[in-house]
Amino acid sequence: MAKEILVKPIISEKSETLSDTLGQYSFVVNKMANKVEIRKAVEEMYNVSVEAVNTATMPSKSKVRNTKSGIIRGSVSSFKKAIVTLSEGESIDFFGDI
């Protein structure tokens, strides 16, 4: 069930800064998932206790690319993002033993 709700973690400079300073981790989640389901999925998958969950639906964006054959128009689909705040002293290690 947790794999259906949590799609993937967001690895970026901003999310790394949030995790280092505030203990917040970002995930791409299923669009139909609510905060309670996201909390349970993170606690089950990573064995941590979650204090708060904030969600945001990111809008789709249109993209244009110039190529030799002409202009290609497309779009990046929308997604739902969840920012999870963990209890103090806990962390999630996404990279394991790399």
C-alpha positions as CSV (number, residue, x, y, z in Angstrom):
1,M,0.0,0.0,0.0
2,A,2.8,2.4,0.8
3,K,4.3,1.9,-2.6
4,E,1.1,2.9,-4.3
5,I,0.9,6.2,-2.3
6,L,4.6,7.2,-2.3
7,V,5.7,7.5,-6.0
8,K,9.3,8.7,-5.4
9,P,11.3,11.0,-3.2
10,I,12.3,14.5,-4.5
11,I,16.1,14.9,-4.5
12,S,17.1,18.5,-5.2
13,E,19.1,21.2,-3.5
14,K,16.1,22.7,-1.9
15,S,14.8,19.4,-0.5
16,E,18.3,18.5,0.8
17,T,18.5,21.9,2.6
18,L,15.1,21.3,4.2
19,S,16.1,17.8,5.3
20,D,19.4,19.0,6.8
21,T,18.0,22.1,8.7
22,L,14.4,21.3,9.5
23,G,14.0,17.5,9.2
24,Q,11.6,17.8,6.3
25,Y,11.5,15.3,3.4
26,S,9.8,15.8,0.1
27,F,7.9,13.1,-1.9
28,V,5.9,12.9,-5.1
29,V,2.7,11.2,-4.1
30,N,-0.4,9.8,-5.7
31,K,-2.9,12.6,-6.6
32,M,-5.7,11.0,-4.8
33,A,-3.8,10.4,-1.5
34,N,-4.7,12.5,1.6
35,K,-2.5,13.6,4.5
36,V,-3.5,10.7,6.8
37,E,-2.6,8.1,4.1
38,I,0.7,9.8,3.3
39,R,1.6,9.9,7.1
40,K,0.9,6.1,7.4
41,A,2.8,5.2,4.2
42,V,5.9,7.1,5.3
43,E,5.8,5.7,8.8
44,E,5.3,2.1,7.4
45,M,8.0,2.3,4.7
46,Y,10.8,4.1,6.6
47,N,10.0,3.2,10.3
48,V,10.0,6.8,11.5
49,S,7.4,8.9,13.3
50,V,5.8,11.8,11.4
51,E,4.9,15.1,13.1
52,A,3.2,16.9,10.1
53,V,2.4,16.5,6.4
54,N,2.0,19.5,4.0
55,T,0.8,18.9,0.5
56,A,0.8,20.9,-2.7
57,T,-0.5,20.1,-6.2
58,M,2.0,21.3,-8.7
59,P,0.4,22.5,-12.0
60,S,1.3,21.2,-15.4
61,K,3.7,23.3,-17.5
62,S,3.9,23.6,-21.3
63,K,7.3,23.2,-22.9
64,V,8.6,24.3,-26.3
65,R,11.7,22.9,-27.9
66,N,13.4,24.1,-31.2
67,T,14.8,21.3,-33.4
68,K,16.1,21.0,-37.0
69,S,12.7,19.7,-38.1
70,G,10.8,22.6,-36.4
71,I,9.2,23.5,-33.1
72,I,8.0,20.7,-30.8
73,R,5.4,21.5,-28.3
74,G,4.6,19.4,-25.3
75,S,3.8,19.5,-21.6
76,V,5.1,18.3,-18.2
77,S,2.1,16.7,-16.4
78,S,1.0,17.9,-13.0
79,F,1.8,16.1,-9.8
80,K,1.1,16.2,-6.0
81,K,4.0,16.9,-3.7
82,A,4.1,16.1,0.0
83,I,6.6,17.7,2.5
84,V,6.8,15.5,5.6
85,T,8.2,16.7,8.9
86,L,9.7,14.0,11.1
87,S,10.1,14.0,14.9
88,E,13.3,15.5,16.2
89,G,16.3,13.3,16.0
90,E,15.0,11.0,13.2
91,S,16.1,10.9,9.6
92,I,15.5,9.0,6.4
93,D,18.5,7.7,4.4
94,F,17.5,7.5,0.7
95,F,20.8,6.4,-0.6
96,G,21.5,3.5,1.8
97,D,25.0,2.0,1.3
98,I,26.1,3.7,-1.9
